[in-house]
Amino acid sequence: MNACELINLLSEKGTEDLSTSLQWIKPIPEDGAALIEKIDMALNIVKFSQSRQAEYGGIKSSNNHLDSLIRLRSELKSILEKT
């Protein structure tokens, strides 16, 4: 499925999560499966970044980006499975 079609099927919360996550997944690929792969890569980067911050600074960073990416990936996978 095309990523644009997939994005158009997102719920209101999914659209908010996409907006929050854009800095991690821009440019958005044309293919829906490639979009999910890019979100998976972004999740790994955010998790790594948070672990490094905690390790070196002792700072507990916010999980907002991580939570948004997880919800977005879940909703996109659900839409793909239904089509």
N, CA, C and O atoms as a CHARMM CRD file, in Angstrom:
* protein
*
  332
    1    1 MET  N      0.84200  -1.17400   0.00000 PROA 1      0.00000
    2    1 MET  CA     0.00000   0.00000   0.00000 PROA 1      0.00000
    3    1 MET  C      0.88800   1.23700   0.00000 PROA 1      0.00000
    4    1 MET  O      1.95200   1.25500   0.61800 PROA 1      0.00000
    5    2 ASN  N      0.44300   2.25000  -0.68900 PROA 2      0.00000
    6    2 ASN  CA     1.12800   3.52400  -0.75700 PROA 2      0.00000
    7    2 ASN  C      1.08500   4.20100   0.61500 PROA 2      0.00000
    8    2 ASN  O      0.06700   4.13800   1.30600 PROA 2      0.00000
    9    3 ALA  N      2.18400   4.84600   1.01100 PROA 3      0.00000
   10    3 ALA  CA     2.25300   5.49900   2.32000 PROA 3      0.00000
   11    3 ALA  C      1.21900   6.61300   2.46200 PROA 3      0.00000
   12    3 ALA  O      0.67000   6.81200   3.54600 PROA 3      0.00000
   13    4 CYS  N      0.95100   7.34100   1.37900 PROA 4      0.00000
   14    4 CYS  CA    -0.05800   8.41600   1.44500 PROA 4      0.00000
   15    4 CYS  C     -1.43600   7.84800   1.76200 PROA 4      0.00000
   16    4 CYS  O     -2.17600   8.40800   2.57100 PROA 4      0.00000
   17    5 GLU  N     -1.77800   6.73200   1.11800 PROA 5      0.00000
   18    5 GLU  CA    -3.06300   6.08100   1.38800 PROA 5      0.00000
   19    5 GLU  C     -3.12400   5.60300   2.83300 PROA 5      0.00000
   20    5 GLU  O     -4.14300   5.74000   3.51000 PROA 5      0.00000
   21    6 LEU  N     -2.02200   5.04600   3.28200 PROA 6      0.00000
   22    6 LEU  CA    -1.92900   4.54100   4.64900 PROA 6      0.00000
   23    6 LEU  C     -2.09800   5.67800   5.65200 PROA 6      0.00000
   24    6 LEU  O     -2.82600   5.53400   6.63500 PROA 6      0.00000
   25    7 ILE  N     -1.44200   6.79100   5.41600 PROA 7      0.00000
   26    7 ILE  CA    -1.52200   7.94200   6.30900 PROA 7      0.00000
   27    7 ILE  C     -2.94000   8.50200   6.34900 PROA 7      0.00000
   28    7 ILE  O     -3.40800   8.93400   7.40200 PROA 7      0.00000
   29    8 ASN  N     -3.62200   8.49500   5.21100 PROA 8      0.00000
   30    8 ASN  CA    -5.00100   8.99400   5.16200 PROA 8      0.00000
   31    8 ASN  C     -5.95700   8.14100   5.98200 PROA 8      0.00000
   32    8 ASN  O     -7.03400   8.61200   6.35100 PROA 8      0.00000
   33    9 LEU  N     -5.59000   6.90000   6.27500 PROA 9      0.00000
   34    9 LEU  CA    -6.44500   6.00700   7.05900 PROA 9      0.00000
   35    9 LEU  C     -6.17600   6.07600   8.56100 PROA 9      0.00000
   36    9 LEU  O     -6.83800   5.39400   9.34300 PROA 9      0.00000
   37   10 LEU  N     -5.20800   6.89600   8.96500 PROA 10     0.00000
   38   10 LEU  CA    -4.88200   7.01300  10.38000 PROA 10     0.00000
   39   10 LEU  C     -6.02000   7.66200  11.16500 PROA 10     0.00000
   40   10 LEU  O     -6.75300   8.50600  10.64900 PROA 10     0.00000
   41   11 SER  N     -6.14800   7.24900  12.41500 PROA 11     0.00000
   42   11 SER  CA    -7.10700   7.88600  13.32000 PROA 11     0.00000
   43   11 SER  C     -6.59000   9.27700  13.69100 PROA 11     0.00000
   44   11 SER  O     -5.48700   9.66500  13.30600 PROA 11     0.00000
   45   12 GLU  N     -7.38800  10.00600  14.42900 PROA 12     0.00000
   46   12 GLU  CA    -6.96500  11.33700  14.88200 PROA 12     0.00000
   47   12 GLU  C     -5.70400  11.22700  15.73600 PROA 12     0.00000
   48   12 GLU  O     -4.77100  12.01500  15.57600 PROA 12     0.00000
   49   13 LYS  N     -5.67700  10.25600  16.63700 PROA 13     0.00000
   50   13 LYS  CA    -4.49800  10.05900  17.49200 PROA 13     0.00000
   51   13 LYS  C     -3.29800   9.63200  16.65100 PROA 13     0.00000
   52   13 LYS  O     -2.17300  10.06000  16.91000 PROA 13     0.00000
   53   14 GLY  N     -3.53500   8.79100  15.64700 PROA 14     0.00000
   54   14 GLY  CA    -2.45900   8.36800  14.76100 PROA 14     0.00000
   55   14 GLY  C     -1.87200   9.53800  13.98900 PROA 14     0.00000
   56   14 GLY  O     -0.66200   9.60900  13.77300 PROA 14     0.00000
   57   15 THR  N     -2.73400  10.45000  13.57600 PROA 15     0.00000
   58   15 THR  CA    -2.27800  11.64600  12.87000 PROA 15     0.00000
   59   15 THR  C     -1.44100  12.52800  13.79300 PROA 15     0.00000
   60   15 THR  O     -0.43400  13.09600  13.37100 PROA 15     0.00000
   61   16 GLU  N     -1.85800  12.64200  15.05300 PROA 16     0.00000
   62   16 GLU  CA    -1.07700  13.40100  16.04000 PROA 16     0.00000
   63   16 GLU  C      0.28300  12.74300  16.25600 PROA 16     0.00000
   64   16 GLU  O      1.30500  13.42500  16.32600 PROA 16     0.00000
   65   17 ASP  N      0.29000  11.42000  16.35900 PROA 17     0.00000
   66   17 ASP  CA     1.55400  10.69400  16.54500 PROA 17     0.00000
   67   17 ASP  C      2.46900  10.87300  15.33800 PROA 17     0.00000
   68   17 ASP  O      3.68400  10.99700  15.48900 PROA 17     0.00000
   69   18 LEU  N      1.89100  10.88600  14.14900 PROA 18     0.00000
   70   18 LEU  CA     2.67600  11.12000  12.94200 PROA 18     0.00000
   71   18 LEU  C      3.30700  12.50600  12.99000 PROA 18     0.00000
   72   18 LEU  O      4.48900  12.67300  12.68700 PROA 18     0.00000
   73   19 SER  N      2.51400  13.48900  13.36900 PROA 19     0.00000
   74   19 SER  CA     3.02000  14.85400  13.46100 PROA 19     0.00000
   75   19 SER  C      4.17000  14.95200  14.46400 PROA 19     0.00000
   76   19 SER  O      5.17700  15.60800  14.20000 PROA 19     0.00000
   77   20 THR  N      4.01500  14.30400  15.60000 PROA 20     0.00000
   78   20 THR  CA     5.05100  14.30000  16.62600 PROA 20     0.00000
   79   20 THR  C      6.30800  13.57800  16.15000 PROA 20     0.00000
   80   20 THR  O      7.41700  13.92800  16.55400 PROA 20     0.00000
   81   21 SER  N      6.14100  12.58500  15.30200 PROA 21     0.00000
   82   21 SER  CA     7.24700  11.72600  14.87700 PROA 21     0.00000
   83   21 SER  C      7.92400  12.15600  13.59000 PROA 21     0.00000
   84   21 SER  O      8.92200  11.55400  13.19400 PROA 21     0.00000
   85   22 LEU  N      7.41500  13.16900  12.93400 PROA 22     0.00000
   86   22 LEU  CA     7.94300  13.55100  11.62300 PROA 22     0.00000
   87   22 LEU  C      9.44100  13.82500  11.63300 PROA 22     0.00000
   88   22 LEU  O     10.13100  13.49500  10.66800 PROA 22     0.00000
   89   23 GLN  N      9.95000  14.41300  12.68900 PROA 23     0.00000
   90   23 GLN  CA    11.38400  14.71500  12.72400 PROA 23     0.00000
   91   23 GLN  C     12.22200  13.45000  12.62500 PROA 23     0.00000
   92   23 GLN  O     13.38200  13.51000  12.21500 PROA 23     0.00000
   93   24 TRP  N     11.65800  12.30800  12.99200 PROA 24     0.00000
   94   24 TRP  CA    12.40100  11.05000  12.97200 PROA 24     0.00000
   95   24 TRP  C     12.22000  10.28800  11.67300 PROA 24     0.00000
   96   24 TRP  O     13.03900   9.42900  11.34400 PROA 24     0.00000
   97   25 ILE  N     11.16300  10.58300  10.92600 PROA 25     0.00000
   98   25 ILE  CA    10.87400   9.74600   9.75100 PROA 25     0.00000
   99   25 ILE  C     10.85400  10.51200   8.43000 PROA 25     0.00000
  100   25 ILE  O     10.56000   9.92800   7.38700 PROA 25     0.00000
  101   26 LYS  N     11.15900  11.80400   8.45700 PROA 26     0.00000
  102   26 LYS  CA    11.20500  12.56800   7.20500 PROA 26     0.00000
  103   26 LYS  C     12.45600  12.20300   6.44600 PROA 26     0.00000
  104   26 LYS  O     13.48000  11.95400   7.08200 PROA 26     0.00000
  105   27 PRO  N     12.44300  12.15600   5.15500 PROA 27     0.00000
  106   27 PRO  CA    11.28000  12.21500   4.28200 PROA 27     0.00000
  107   27 PRO  C     10.49900  10.91000   4.35400 PROA 27     0.00000
  108   27 PRO  O     11.07200   9.83500   4.52900 PROA 27     0.00000
  109   28 ILE  N      9.21300  11.01900   4.21900 PROA 28     0.00000
  110   28 ILE  CA     8.35000   9.84200   4.28000 PROA 28     0.00000
  111   28 ILE  C      8.48600   9.07000   2.97300 PROA 28     0.00000
  112   28 ILE  O      8.30200   9.63400   1.89500 PROA 28     0.00000
  113   29 PRO  N      8.80700   7.78700   3.06700 PROA 29     0.00000
  114   29 PRO  CA     8.91800   6.98500   1.84100 PROA 29     0.00000
  115   29 PRO  C      7.55800   6.79400   1.17600 PROA 29     0.00000
  116   29 PRO  O      6.52000   6.96100   1.81700 PROA 29     0.00000
  117   30 GLU  N      7.56600   6.44900  -0.09500 PROA 30     0.00000
  118   30 GLU  CA     6.31000   6.28300  -0.82700 PROA 30     0.00000
  119   30 GLU  C      5.58900   4.98800  -0.46500 PROA 30     0.00000
  120   30 GLU  O      4.36000   4.93000  -0.51200 PROA 30     0.00000
  121   31 ASP  N      6.33200   3.96700  -0.11100 PROA 31     0.00000
  122   31 ASP  CA     5.75500   2.66200   0.18000 PROA 31     0.00000
  123   31 ASP  C      5.41800   2.52800   1.66300 PROA 31     0.00000
  124   31 ASP  O      6.20400   2.93400   2.51900 PROA 31     0.00000
  125   32 GLY  N      4.25300   1.96100   1.96700 PROA 32     0.00000
  126   32 GLY  CA     3.82000   1.79900   3.35400 PROA 32     0.00000
  127   32 GLY  C      4.73500   0.89800   4.16400 PROA 32     0.00000
  128   32 GLY  O      5.00900   1.17500   5.33200 PROA 32     0.00000
  129   33 ALA  N      5.21000  -0.18300   3.54900 PROA 33     0.00000
  130   33 ALA  CA     6.12000  -1.09100   4.25900 PROA 33     0.00000
  131   33 ALA  C      7.44500  -0.39600   4.56700 PROA 33     0.00000
  132   33 ALA  O      8.03400  -0.60500   5.62800 PROA 33     0.00000
  133   34 ALA  N      7.90300   0.42700   3.63800 PROA 34     0.00000
  134   34 ALA  CA     9.14400   1.17700   3.86800 PROA 34     0.00000
  135   34 ALA  C      8.95500   2.20100   4.98300 PROA 34     0.00000
  136   34 ALA  O      9.88800   2.48600   5.73300 PROA 34     0.00000
  137   35 LEU  N      7.75600   2.74900   5.08900 PROA 35     0.00000
  138   35 LEU  CA     7.45300   3.68900   6.16800 PROA 35     0.00000
  139   35 LEU  C      7.55700   2.99000   7.51700 PROA 35     0.00000
  140   35 LEU  O      8.13000   3.54000   8.45700 PROA 35     0.00000
  141   36 ILE  N      7.02100   1.81000   7.61800 PROA 36     0.00000
  142   36 ILE  CA     7.09900   1.06500   8.88200 PROA 36     0.00000
  143   36 ILE  C      8.54900   0.71900   9.20300 PROA 36     0.00000
  144   36 ILE  O      8.95400   0.78600  10.36300 PROA 36     0.00000
  145   37 GLU  N      9.33100   0.35000   8.19700 PROA 37     0.00000
  146   37 GLU  CA    10.75700   0.06900   8.41900 PROA 37     0.00000
  147   37 GLU  C     11.47200   1.32300   8.92000 PROA 37     0.00000
  148   37 GLU  O     12.32500   1.24200   9.80400 PROA 37     0.00000
  149   38 LYS  N     11.13200   2.46600   8.36300 PROA 38     0.00000
  150   38 LYS  CA    11.75500   3.71500   8.79200 PROA 38     0.00000
  151   38 LYS  C     11.36000   4.04800  10.23100 PROA 38     0.00000
  152   38 LYS  O     12.17400   4.56500  10.99600 PROA 38     0.00000
  153   39 ILE  N     10.12800   3.75600  10.59400 PROA 39     0.00000
  154   39 ILE  CA     9.68500   3.97200  11.98100 PROA 39     0.00000
  155   39 ILE  C     10.44600   3.03600  12.91200 PROA 39     0.00000
  156   39 ILE  O     10.83600   3.43900  14.00800 PROA 39     0.00000
  157   40 ASP  N     10.66300   1.78900  12.48900 PROA 40     0.00000
  158   40 ASP  CA    11.44700   0.85300  13.29600 PROA 40     0.00000
  159   40 ASP  C     12.86900   1.37500  13.52200 PROA 40     0.00000
  160   40 ASP  O     13.40000   1.27800  14.62800 PROA 40     0.00000
  161   41 MET  N     13.47800   1.92600  12.47600 PROA 41     0.00000
  162   41 MET  CA    14.82400   2.50600  12.61800 PROA 41     0.00000
  163   41 MET  C     14.79700   3.69000  13.57000 PROA 41     0.00000
  164   41 MET  O     15.69300   3.84300  14.40000 PROA 41     0.00000
  165   42 ALA  N     13.77800   4.52500  13.45500 PROA 42     0.00000
  166   42 ALA  CA    13.64900   5.68000  14.34100 PROA 42     0.00000
  167   42 ALA  C     13.48500   5.22800  15.79400 PROA 42     0.00000
  168   42 ALA  O     14.05000   5.83200  16.70500 PROA 42     0.00000
  169   43 LEU  N     12.71400   4.16900  16.00200 PROA 43     0.00000
  170   43 LEU  CA    12.54900   3.62900  17.35800 PROA 43     0.00000
  171   43 LEU  C     13.89000   3.20100  17.93800 PROA 43     0.00000
  172   43 LEU  O     14.18700   3.48200  19.09900 PROA 43     0.00000
  173   44 ASN  N     14.69100   2.52900  17.14000 PROA 44     0.00000
  174   44 ASN  CA    16.01200   2.09600  17.60600 PROA 44     0.00000
  175   44 ASN  C     16.89200   3.29200  17.95000 PROA 44     0.00000
  176   44 ASN  O     17.61500   3.26300  18.94600 PROA 44     0.00000
  177   45 ILE  N     16.83600   4.33200  17.14200 PROA 45     0.00000
  178   45 ILE  CA    17.64100   5.53500  17.39800 PROA 45     0.00000
  179   45 ILE  C     17.19700   6.21000  18.68900 PROA 45     0.00000
  180   45 ILE  O     18.02800   6.59200  19.51300 PROA 45     0.00000
  181   46 VAL  N     15.88900   6.35700  18.86400 PROA 46     0.00000
  182   46 VAL  CA    15.36900   7.01700  20.07100 PROA 46     0.00000
  183   46 VAL  C     15.71500   6.19700  21.31400 PROA 46     0.00000
  184   46 VAL  O     16.13600   6.75800  22.32500 PROA 46     0.00000
  185   47 LYS  N     15.54200   4.88600  21.24900 PROA 47     0.00000
  186   47 LYS  CA    15.88500   4.02800  22.39100 PROA 47     0.00000
  187   47 LYS  C     17.36700   4.13100  22.72300 PROA 47     0.00000
  188   47 LYS  O     17.74200   4.23400  23.89100 PROA 47     0.00000
  189   48 PHE  N     18.20700   4.10200  21.69600 PROA 48     0.00000
  190   48 PHE  CA    19.65200   4.21000  21.92000 PROA 48     0.00000
  191   48 PHE  C     20.00100   5.55600  22.53200 PROA 48     0.00000
  192   48 PHE  O     20.78400   5.62800  23.48000 PROA 48     0.00000
  193   49 SER  N     19.42600   6.61400  21.99700 PROA 49     0.00000
  194   49 SER  CA    19.68300   7.95700  22.50500 PROA 49     0.00000
  195   49 SER  C     19.28400   8.07600  23.97200 PROA 49     0.00000
  196   49 SER  O     20.01400   8.65300  24.77800 PROA 49     0.00000
  197   50 GLN  N     18.12700   7.53000  24.30900 PROA 50     0.00000
  198   50 GLN  CA    17.67000   7.59100  25.70100 PROA 50     0.00000
  199   50 GLN  C     18.58200   6.78600  26.61900 PROA 50     0.00000
  200   50 GLN  O     18.86000   7.20700  27.74200 PROA 50     0.00000
  201   51 SER  N     19.04400   5.64300  26.15400 PROA 51     0.00000
  202   51 SER  CA    19.92400   4.83200  26.99800 PROA 51     0.00000
  203   51 SER  C     21.26600   5.52300  27.21200 PROA 51     0.00000
  204   51 SER  O     21.83800   5.44800  28.29900 PROA 51     0.00000
  205   52 ARG  N     21.77100   6.19600  26.17900 PROA 52     0.00000
  206   52 ARG  CA    23.03700   6.91800  26.30500 PROA 52     0.00000
  207   52 ARG  C     22.89100   8.11000  27.24500 PROA 52     0.00000
  208   52 ARG  O     23.78400   8.38800  28.04500 PROA 52     0.00000
  209   53 GLN  N     21.76900   8.81100  27.14700 PROA 53     0.00000
  210   53 GLN  CA    21.54300   9.95200  28.03200 PROA 53     0.00000
  211   53 GLN  C     21.49300   9.48800  29.47700 PROA 53     0.00000
  212   53 GLN  O     22.07600  10.12000  30.35800 PROA 53     0.00000
  213   54 ALA  N     20.81200   8.40700  29.71400 PROA 54     0.00000
  214   54 ALA  CA    20.69900   7.89400  31.07700 PROA 54     0.00000
  215   54 ALA  C     22.05000   7.40300  31.58800 PROA 54     0.00000
  216   54 ALA  O     22.38400   7.58700  32.75800 PROA 54     0.00000
  217   55 GLU  N     22.82000   6.78100  30.71000 PROA 55     0.00000
  218   55 GLU  CA    24.11800   6.23200  31.09000 PROA 55     0.00000
  219   55 GLU  C     25.12200   7.32400  31.43300 PROA 55     0.00000
  220   55 GLU  O     25.84300   7.22000  32.42500 PROA 55     0.00000
  221   56 TYR  N     25.16800   8.36300  30.62200 PROA 56     0.00000
  222   56 TYR  CA    26.18500   9.39200  30.81700 PROA 56     0.00000
  223   56 TYR  C     25.74000  10.56500  31.66700 PROA 56     0.00000
  224   56 TYR  O     26.55400  11.17400  32.36100 PROA 56     0.00000
  225   57 GLY  N     24.48100  10.88300  31.62200 PROA 57     0.00000
  226   57 GLY  CA    24.04000  12.05800  32.35100 PROA 57     0.00000
  227   57 GLY  C     23.17800  11.74300  33.54400 PROA 57     0.00000
  228   57 GLY  O     22.91100  12.61100  34.37500 PROA 57     0.00000
  229   58 GLY  N     22.74700  10.52200  33.63000 PROA 58     0.00000
  230   58 GLY  CA    21.83800  10.17700  34.69800 PROA 58     0.00000
  231   58 GLY  C     20.48900  10.84400  34.53900 PROA 58     0.00000
  232   58 GLY  O     19.69000  10.89000  35.47400 PROA 58     0.00000
  233   59 ILE  N     20.24100  11.35900  33.35000 PROA 59     0.00000
  234   59 ILE  CA    18.99600  12.08900  33.09300 PROA 59     0.00000
  235   59 ILE  C     17.97200  11.12800  32.52100 PROA 59     0.00000
  236   59 ILE  O     18.26000  10.37900  31.58800 PROA 59     0.00000
  237   60 LYS  N     16.79700  11.15300  33.07700 PROA 60     0.00000
  238   60 LYS  CA    15.68700  10.36700  32.55400 PROA 60     0.00000
  239   60 LYS  C     14.97000  11.21700  31.52200 PROA 60     0.00000
  240   60 LYS  O     14.28300  12.17900  31.86500 PROA 60     0.00000
  241   61 SER  N     15.13300  10.85800  30.25900 PROA 61     0.00000
  242   61 SER  CA    14.51800  11.66500  29.20900 PROA 61     0.00000
  243   61 SER  C     13.05300  11.28500  29.02100 PROA 61     0.00000
  244   61 SER  O     12.59600  10.23400  29.46900 PROA 61     0.00000
  245   62 SER  N     12.34700  12.16000  28.35500 PROA 62     0.00000
  246   62 SER  CA    10.93100  11.96500  28.09600 PROA 62     0.00000
  247   62 SER  C     10.70400  10.80400  27.13700 PROA 62     0.00000
  248   62 SER  O     11.51800  10.56000  26.24600 PROA 62     0.00000
  249   63 ASN  N      9.62300  10.10700  27.31600 PROA 63     0.00000
  250   63 ASN  CA     9.26500   9.00400  26.43500 PROA 63     0.00000
  251   63 ASN  C      8.24700   9.41700  25.38800 PROA 63     0.00000
  252   63 ASN  O      7.70100   8.55600  24.69800 PROA 63     0.00000
  253   64 ASN  N      7.97400  10.71500  25.24700 PROA 64     0.00000
  254   64 ASN  CA     6.95100  11.16900  24.31100 PROA 64     0.00000
  255   64 ASN  C      7.21900  10.70000  22.89100 PROA 64     0.00000
  256   64 ASN  O      6.32600  10.17200  22.23000 PROA 64     0.00000
  257   65 HSD  N      8.45000  10.89200  22.41800 PROA 65     0.00000
  258   65 HSD  CA     8.77500  10.48800  21.05000 PROA 65     0.00000
  259   65 HSD  C      8.69100   8.97400  20.90600 PROA 65     0.00000
  260   65 HSD  O      8.15600   8.46300  19.92300 PROA 65     0.00000
  261   66 LEU  N      9.20900   8.28400  21.86900 PROA 66     0.00000
  262   66 LEU  CA     9.18500   6.82300  21.83400 PROA 66     0.00000
  263   66 LEU  C      7.75100   6.30500  21.82700 PROA 66     0.00000
  264   66 LEU  O      7.40900   5.43600  21.02500 PROA 66     0.00000
  265   67 ASP  N      6.92700   6.82500  22.70000 PROA 67     0.00000
  266   67 ASP  CA     5.52400   6.39900  22.77500 PROA 67     0.00000
  267   67 ASP  C      4.77600   6.70600  21.48000 PROA 67     0.00000
  268   67 ASP  O      3.99800   5.88200  21.00000 PROA 67     0.00000
  269   68 SER  N      5.01000   7.88000  20.92100 PROA 68     0.00000
  270   68 SER  CA     4.34800   8.25500  19.66500 PROA 68     0.00000
  271   68 SER  C      4.75800   7.32600  18.53300 PROA 68     0.00000
  272   68 SER  O      3.91300   6.89200  17.75000 PROA 68     0.00000
  273   69 LEU  N      6.04600   7.01700  18.43900 PROA 69     0.00000
  274   69 LEU  CA     6.52400   6.11800  17.39500 PROA 69     0.00000
  275   69 LEU  C      5.94600   4.71900  17.54900 PROA 69     0.00000
  276   69 LEU  O      5.58300   4.08500  16.55800 PROA 69     0.00000
  277   70 ILE  N      5.85800   4.23700  18.77100 PROA 70     0.00000
  278   70 ILE  CA     5.30900   2.90000  19.02700 PROA 70     0.00000
  279   70 ILE  C      3.83300   2.84600  18.63800 PROA 70     0.00000
  280   70 ILE  O      3.39500   1.90900  17.97100 PROA 70     0.00000
  281   71 ARG  N      3.07300   3.85000  19.05700 PROA 71     0.00000
  282   71 ARG  CA     1.64700   3.87600  18.70900 PROA 71     0.00000
  283   71 ARG  C      1.45000   3.99400  17.20000 PROA 71     0.00000
  284   71 ARG  O      0.59000   3.32700  16.62500 PROA 71     0.00000
  285   72 LEU  N      2.24500   4.84000  16.56800 PROA 72     0.00000
  286   72 LEU  CA     2.13600   5.03900  15.12200 PROA 72     0.00000
  287   72 LEU  C      2.44300   3.74200  14.37900 PROA 72     0.00000
  288   72 LEU  O      1.70400   3.35200  13.47500 PROA 72     0.00000
  289   73 ARG  N      3.51800   3.08200  14.75400 PROA 73     0.00000
  290   73 ARG  CA     3.87600   1.81100  14.10600 PROA 73     0.00000
  291   73 ARG  C      2.76700   0.78700  14.29000 PROA 73     0.00000
  292   73 ARG  O      2.40600   0.08400  13.34700 PROA 73     0.00000
  293   74 SER  N      2.23400   0.70100  15.47600 PROA 74     0.00000
  294   74 SER  CA     1.17200  -0.25000  15.76500 PROA 74     0.00000
  295   74 SER  C     -0.06800   0.01600  14.92100 PROA 74     0.00000
  296   74 SER  O     -0.65200  -0.91000  14.35800 PROA 74     0.00000
  297   75 GLU  N     -0.46800   1.27800  14.83300 PROA 75     0.00000
  298   75 GLU  CA    -1.66500   1.61200  14.05500 PROA 75     0.00000
  299   75 GLU  C     -1.43800   1.34900  12.55600 PROA 75     0.00000
  300   75 GLU  O     -2.31700   0.81500  11.88000 PROA 75     0.00000
  301   76 LEU  N     -0.26700   1.72200  12.04400 PROA 76     0.00000
  302   76 LEU  CA     0.01600   1.47600  10.62600 PROA 76     0.00000
  303   76 LEU  C      0.04100  -0.01000  10.30700 PROA 76     0.00000
  304   76 LEU  O     -0.47900  -0.42900   9.27300 PROA 76     0.00000
  305   77 LYS  N      0.64200  -0.81400  11.18200 PROA 77     0.00000
  306   77 LYS  CA     0.66400  -2.26400  10.96000 PROA 77     0.00000
  307   77 LYS  C     -0.74900  -2.83300  10.98900 PROA 77     0.00000
  308   77 LYS  O     -1.07900  -3.71600  10.19700 PROA 77     0.00000
  309   78 SER  N     -1.57400  -2.34000  11.88500 PROA 78     0.00000
  310   78 SER  CA    -2.96100  -2.79100  11.98000 PROA 78     0.00000
  311   78 SER  C     -3.72600  -2.47900  10.69800 PROA 78     0.00000
  312   78 SER  O     -4.48800  -3.30800  10.20000 PROA 78     0.00000
  313   79 ILE  N     -3.51500  -1.28400  10.17300 PROA 79     0.00000
  314   79 ILE  CA    -4.19600  -0.89600   8.92200 PROA 79     0.00000
  315   79 ILE  C     -3.73000  -1.79700   7.78200 PROA 79     0.00000
  316   79 ILE  O     -4.54200  -2.26900   6.98600 PROA 79     0.00000
  317   80 LEU  N     -2.43000  -2.03300   7.70500 PROA 80     0.00000
  318   80 LEU  CA    -1.90000  -2.88300   6.64100 PROA 80     0.00000
  319   80 LEU  C     -2.44100  -4.31300   6.71900 PROA 80     0.00000
  320   80 LEU  O     -2.71700  -4.93500   5.69400 PROA 80     0.00000
  321   81 GLU  N     -2.58700  -4.82100   7.92300 PROA 81     0.00000
  322   81 GLU  CA    -3.09800  -6.19000   8.10300 PROA 81     0.00000
  323   81 GLU  C     -4.55300  -6.30500   7.67900 PROA 81     0.00000
  324   81 GLU  O     -4.98100  -7.37100   7.23700 PROA 81     0.00000
  325   82 LYS  N     -5.31000  -5.24300   7.80400 PROA 82     0.00000
  326   82 LYS  CA    -6.73000  -5.25500   7.45300 PROA 82     0.00000
  327   82 LYS  C     -6.95800  -5.12500   5.95700 PROA 82     0.00000
  328   82 LYS  O     -8.03600  -5.44900   5.46000 PROA 82     0.00000
  329   83 THR  N     -5.94000  -4.64800   5.23100 PROA 83     0.00000
  330   83 THR  CA    -6.11400  -4.45400   3.77600 PROA 83     0.00000
  331   83 THR  C     -5.53400  -5.57700   2.97600 PROA 83     0.00000
  332   83 THR  O     -5.60100  -5.56000   1.74700 PROA 83     0.00000
